[in-house]
Amino acid sequence: MTIPDSSYFPFISERRQLGEVAEVIRGRMFEYVRGSGLQSLVLGISGGIDSALCAALLRPVCDKAGIPLIGRSITIETNKDDEICRSMLVGKAFCHDFRHIDITKTFLENKKLLVDFDDTMLSKLRQGNMKARMRMMVLYDLAQLNRGMVISTDNYSEYLTGFWTLHGDVGDYAPVQHLWKTEIYALSKLLLEEETDEQRAALQSCIDATPVDGLGISSCDCEQLGVENYFEADRIFAAFFQGDETLREHVLIKRYFSSEYKRNNPACFTRAELLGK
């Protein structure tokens, strides 16, 4: 079971430490890019704060390495106009190569391959997962074409709740996966100070937005997580992992336990088990 150690608490909020986190992420990403010979980084931009923060963190890395940050806003029928607008603001402000692509027609055609859709939550989840996997197909093709790497944009709060699609939201490198959503917002606000006016406006629009996955499953992330906002979610996680057993039946904690298989994928036998040792 994935249990956060003491280094995850308390949440990072002090300005100096947040600045150090940004330096570590950028420094390690640069070393990875230089060491692996990558010629691009590929980022899916949703109009949410996580991908916007990744764009703000990675643009200087790509500039220093002399490679393009390739961004794509890949939308399908359930993405709202405000999401699309924010994604385009971020893409144009931070990416060297950016395009908006709508794949609704392809999704509707592929949907015919699947069966038994109705108005249930299960059907919404199935269609949402299909959309996420289609988006990742586009990003991975771009990465192969441009000898690059796809960036994961999930944060730690989403990671623990399984609030992501296997083979749909998981890239090759996850720069912010071990930052709580609380810390995502704090770091984003700090980075506002170093950005151009265009970049600052794009990043601020995502800070102010209601978090939503754009997959048509619910009106916002927190509706599915049983909380008012991500700050409440992080406080619940912190309390539970530090011993508050009264929270075990909270929907958030139930999601944590039921999604463990995602954090240990693929399940497999060890060599010793195969040999009966």
N, C-alpha and C positions, 0 to 999 in steps of 0.2 A: 504494500500500500504506500502511496506517495504522501509522506508526512513532512511538512515543512520543518526545518530545524530552526533554532533560535535566531539565526542570521536573518530570517524573514520578518522579524518583529524587533522593535516597532517599525512602522512604515517610514520610509525615507521621505523626509519633508524639508530638512535643513538645506538651505541654498548651496552651501559649499559642497555637501555630499552629493546633491543632485548634479552639480557641475562635474564632480569626479566621475559619476556614473556615465554621463554623456561622453567624457573623455575616454573612459575604458571601452565603451561600446564602439566608438569611432576608431580608436587605436587598434583594437582587436580585429575589427572588420577590415581595416586597411591591411594589416599583416596577413590576414587570411586571403584577401584578394591578391596581394602581391605574391604570396607563397604558392597559390594554386594556379596562377596564370590566367585568371578569369578576365574576360574582355568586356563584361557588362554585369550589372545587377538588374534584376527584373522584379517589379513591384506591382501588385494589384492594388488599386486605389479605390476605396469604397465610398469615400466621403465621411468616414468615421475617424475618430481620434487616433486609433492605433496605427492605421496605415499612414495617416498624416504625420504622426510623430516619426515613423520609420523613414518617411521621405525627408523630413528635416534633419534627421540624424545621418542619413546616408548620402545626401547631396555633397557635403564637404569631403566625404570619403572617396566618392567617385571623382570629384574634381582633383583631389590629390593624386589619385591613382591614374588619372587620365583616361578613364573609361566612362561610358554613358550610364546614367540611371534611366532605365526604360520603364515607363509607367503606363498602365492601361486601366481605364475605367471600363469595366465589362458589365454591362447592365442587362437585365432581363425584365420581363413584364411587371414584376412586383416592386421594382425600384422606383421611388418617388422622385419628383422633380427636384426637391431640395437636396436629396442625396446626390443626384447626378450633378447638380450645380456645384456642390462642395467638392466633389471628386475632381471636377474639371478645374476648379480654382487651385486645388493642391497640385494636380498634375502639371498645369501650366507654370506654376510658381517654382516647383522644385525639380522637375524632371528635364533631362536633356532631350528625351524622345517621348512624346506623350500622344495618346489617341484615346478617344472615346469610342467604344464598340458596343452596339446593341445586338444581342444574340437571341432575341425573343423568338424569331422565326425558327431558328435551329432547335431551340428548346422545345417548342410546340411540336416539331416534327419528331424529335427524339422521344418525347413523352408518349408517342403512340406505341413505342416498343414496350412500355410498361402496362400493367393491368390494374383494374379495380381501384380507380381513383374516385373519391367522393369528397365530402366536406369535413371529414374527420381530421383531428389533429395528426393522426398517423399519416394520412395522405399528404397533409401540408409539410410534414417533416420529410417524407420521401421525396417530394418535389423540390424542397429546399436543398436537400443533399445532392440531388441531381444537378441543380443549378450551380452549386458550389464546385462540384467536380467538373462541370463544363468550363467554368471560369479557369480552373487550374490547368485544363488541357491547353487553353490558349496561352497561358503564361509559360508553361513548360516548353511549348513549341517555340515561343520567342526566345527563351533561354538557350535552347539548342541551336537555333538559327544564329544567335549572336554570341555563342560560346560564353554564356553567362550562368547565373544562378538565381533561382527564385527565392525571394525573401518571405519568411513567415511573419505574420503580423499579430499573432495571438499574444495576449497578456496572461499573467499568472492566474488571475481570477477566472478567466475563461477556461484556462487549462485545467484547473481543479474541478470545474463544474462540467467538463466535457462539452462546453458550448462552442463546438467546432465540428467540422465534418472530416472524418477520416478520408484521406485521399482527395480532399477538397479544399482544405484550408492550411495544409501542412506543406511548407516549402523546404528548402535545403539549409537555410540558416535562419535562426530565430533570435534577433537582437534584443527583443523586449519580452521574451516569454517568461522571464523570471522577475518581472516587475508587476506588482499589483496594479489594478486599474487606478487606485488612488494615486499611485506613483506615476502612472502614465500621464494623468492630468497635471500633476505637480511639475514633472519634467517638461511637458509641453509648454506650460506657462513660463518656465525659466527660459526656454529656447526662443520665446517671442522676442526677447531682448536683443538677440543677435541677427534677427532676420531683416530682410528688406521690407518695405511697406507692403509689397505684393504678397510676399511669403507670410508676413505677420497676419494679414487679413485672411488668408486662406487657412492658416493654422487656427486662428481665433474662431473662425466659423465652425470648425470641427470641435473645438473645446466647448462651444456653446450648444452644440446640437444634442438632441436626444439620441442615445445609443440605440441602433436598430440594425438587424442583420440584412435587411433588404430582400429577404427570401420569401416574404409573405406568410410567415408562420405566426407572427404576432405584431402588435403595433410598436413594441419596443422590447429590448433585451430583458429589462427588469420584470416585465409581465411574466416571462417564462421562468425567471429565477425566484419569484416570490418575495421581492424586495422593492423598496421605493427607489433606490438608486444603487450604484456600484459602491458608494462609500459605506452604505449599510451592509452590503454584501461582504466587503472586506472586513468590517468590524465583526461580523458574525463568524467568518472564518478564523479571525484572530482569536476570538473568545473560545471557539470550539477547540482549536489546536492547542490552546493553552489550558485546557481542562474543563471547560463548561459543558458537561454532558447533557444539560437541559436542552441544548440545541440540536441534539442528535436527530430529532424528528422534523427539523426544519427542512423545507423543500430544497434549500440550497445544499444542506449537508447530505440529504438523500441523493441528490444529483452527484455529489462528490463520490459517494460509495458506488453508485450504480454505473458510473462512467470510468471506473478504474481500468476496464479492458482497453479503453482508448489510449491510456497512458502506458500500456504495456502491450503494444501492438508491433508485430504480430505475436500472438501466443505461440510458443514452440516448446519442444522437448530439449532439454540439455543433452550434451553428448554423454554425460554419465548416466542419465535416465535411459537413453537409447541402448546403452551397453549393459544396463542392469547393475550399475555400480552405485 
